[in-house]
């Protein structure tokens, strides 16, 4: 019996997926890794290209200190070892969008060594995924094949842009885990401010290595799926590729180590080229760049300026606000959401604030495909609504109506409640009078209730609420009704 949901059921039994990922994250910096050219997204083709980026003869690279700092910050964010000595190498290969004929990267001596990332699984458990290394490298340019039926165009705006290549250990075991890993890594980068994580703009891309094996057996031959630019596509690519490999092996075939592309329109991978090995690139230290030596005090200062990271924030929410691990995880996934929640929850009940942010607010924003930064209801305004609930000015049901008006009009909760006369009736005398009227009108039901038909209690509550136009304080109504009916 297959008790592991991550296993693939094949004709010959169960198969285990083994996944490692190489994520290319574009460093947030004003200029490129080895030149002063700009890095802004969306510029006209070839408008942001220096002589260095274009590989003009005699042009020498000069390291961008900000990019180095961002790599070190990221290293701390993924709980990794910072290497005070690292070396830039030339990775040699020919392609039309690589004018120099080599990419400046790092090979044997990267700037960041081993680290780890913790995944929050849907069942409440955690999984630790090892990080092999993080190294800095230049991006290549971009080949455009859809501008002319007979020619390919080259845009070098991206050429020389600083990338952090973050390489995981082959610790991931399912498409779901691959998606969660990419999401968690993007969250960390955004918190740190080292990469914007905009996968649709190409500033974060994943190369996904997939192989299959019998559970606990030796590693299989892996295939690398190149440049996948969304979490959904990463998950689809893993599912398809793993199934493809199982079918080939069970059919008597052999997996060829190769690079593949994911066709998101068809939801399938297809062969691109045979997989290169390190020796194919003829790595050697770049003669134009000295080894990179980092000052310990400078590195320590970077560590001291780190923001509160997602995992730390999640644990604080669980401890200080009494939230579940799931709720806390949802709220910290995007920094803007976490900041919004904290403002709304300040001095109030954390669980109530969390429910409103994840329920009513998320629901309204999702309908309009808006992010929390575009919310017409500010965190302070939502806090004002929560205050009215907490001090019993309005009921939870009325609060939902008030929120809809707030979202549509931008008005404050207190103003809407005042204008529409929605204040909750908490006057004991007025409520007792309403209750007495209902009981007097339904003597038979009172008798039935006192005779043991407890379910009739809901009927009496409903009648009182109807009598008061829905404005009665439900908690007070319950208490008063119980006393009256007990008599």
Secondary structure, 3 states (H helix, E strand, C coil): CCCCCCCEEECCEEEEEEEEEEEEEECCCCECCCCCCECCCCCCCCCCCCCCCCCCCCCCCCCCHHHHHHHHHHHHHCCCCECCEECCEEEECCCCCCCCCEEEECCCCCCECCEEEEEECCCCCEEEEEEEEEEEEECCCEEECCCCCCCCEEECCCCCCEEEEEEECCCECCHHHHHHHHHHHHHHHHHHCCCCCCHHHCCEEEEEEEEEECCCCCCCCCEEEEEECCHHHHHHHHHHHHHHHHHHHHCCCCCCCEEEEEECCCCEEEEEEECCCHHHHCCEECCCCCCEECCHHHHHHHHHCCCCCHHHHHHHHHHHHCCCHHHHHHHHCCHHHHHHHHHHHCCCCHHHHHHHHHHHHHHHHHHCCCCHHHCCCCHHHHHHHHHHHHCCCCCHHHHHHHHHHHHHHCCCHHHHHHHHCCCCECCHHHHHHHHHHHHHHCHHHHHHHHCCCCCHHHHHHHHHHHHCCCCECHHHHHHHHHHHHHC
